[in-house]
Amino acid sequence: MPPRRKQLPHDTPRWLEDPSAEIYFLTICAEKRGDDLVCGELPGKLLESIRFYNDAKKWRVNLAVIMPDHIHFLAACDGKLLPAVRAWKHWTSRHLGAAWQRDFFEHRLRREESLTQKVSYILDNPVRAGLVQHWEKWPHLWIAERPV
C-alpha cells in the first residue's frame, strides 16, 4: 500500500481582520494525470458548477481555468474555504463523475503584485502547456464579470 499523503492545513489565520476579503489561489488536481477534465461535456459542466456556487454565494470566484488534469481558481470565501471546496468537489464527483485527488492546494494572496502574478500565471497556463497560442483561445476558462 502506498504511503498516505499528509493532509494540508486550510485554516484561516486568526489574526486576519476580515477573512472574507482574502483572495486565494487554488489548485485542485484530478485523481489521475491525463486529460480527463477537458473531455466531452465535463469542462462545460464544471464551469457551470463553479458559476452556480458563485451565484449561490458559497464562494466568490474571480477566475477559473480548467486544465487537462487540474483546475486553477482565484477565489474568496465568506466562511471557511475548506468546507466550500470540499462541498464542490463532492458534488462534482457525485453528479459529474469528476475524480479528484484527496486534498487541494491553496495560497492566500498577500499583495496586489501577487494578484497580478497569479492572474497571469493562471491565464497563461494553457499557453505554457502548449495547448493554445494565446490564452483567449482556451475554451475552458471563466472570468467573473465583477471581480471580488
N, C-alpha and C positions, 0 to 999 in steps of 0.2 A: 504494500500500500504506500503511495507517495506521501511525503510529509504534508501535513495540513499547514497552509499559509496562515500567518498571524493576522487576525482581524485588525483593520486600520481604525484608529480612533477618529470619530467625526464630531466630537464635542465642540461647541462654540465656546471660545474663551469667555469667562465670566466678566472680565474687565471691559469688554466692548460696551460702549454706551448705548448703541442701537443696533443689535444684531440683525434686525430686518433690513438695514441699509447695506449690509455687507454683500459683495458680489463674489461668487465662487467660480473658478474654472473647474469644471467636472469632466472626468473621462470615465465612461462606462464601457467595459470591454465585453465582447461576445465570448461565449464559452470556448469556442474553437476559432483558431486563426483561419482565414479564408475570406469568402465574400458573402457570407450568409445574410448580412444586414442590408445588402443592396440588391438582393434577388427578388424578382417578382413584385408583388404588391406590398411587401413588408416595409420598405423605406417610406412609402407614402403613408401607410398606416401608423408607423412610428412617429412621423412628423405630425399627423393628425392628433395622436395621443399627447404629444408634447404641447400642442396648441390647446387641447382640451384641458389639460392640467393647468396651463397658464390661465385660460379663461375662468376656470374654477377657483383660481387664486390659491392653488396648492403650492405653487412656486411662481416666480417671475423670471421667465427665460428671455434673455436678450438675443441670443444667437444659439443655434444648434446646427451641427454638421454631422451627418451620418456617413461614416466611412465603411469600408467593407467589413471590418471586424471590431469597430468601436464607434462610440459617439462622443463628440465634444459638445459641452454646453457652457454658456456663461449664464449664471442664474443667481437669483436671490430667493430668500425664503422667509416668510413672516414668522414661522415657527422653527422647529428644528429641521435641519436639512436631511438627516438620516431617514426619518420616517417618510418624508416626501419621496425621496429617491427609491427607497425600499418598496413603497406602495406602487410607484410607477413601474419598477422592474417586475414586481409580482403580477400586476395587471397585464403588462405586455407579454410576459411569459405565458400566462394562462389563456389570454384571449387572442394573441397574435402568433404564439409559438416561438417567440424570441428566446434564445438560450443565452443567459448572461453568466459571467464569472460571479463568484460569491460576493465580492465587495465592489467598491468603486474608489477612484482617486479624486480627491478634492483639494483645491488650493485657494485659500482666501486671498483676494487681491488687496494689496495694501496701498498702492499709489496709482495715480492717473496713468503714469507711464506703463505700469503693469497691465492696466486695462487695454491700452492701445496695443501693447505687445501681444497679449493673448488674443485679441480680435484678429490681428494679422496672422498669428500662428494658426488659429482655427480656420480662417478663410483660406489660407494657403496650403492647408493640409492635403487636399486632393491634388493640388499642383505639384507639391513635393513628392507625392506618391506616384506621379506620372499618369494620373487618371484623366486630367484635363490640362489644357494650356493656360487657362485663366479661371479663377475661382468662380466667376459669374456663370460659367458653363456647367458647373457641377449641379445636378438636379436635386440632390438630397440635402438641401440646407434650408434653414428658416431664419430670417432676421425679423425681430419684432418691429412693428410699426412705431411703437412708442417705447424706446428702451427704458429700463429701470433707472 
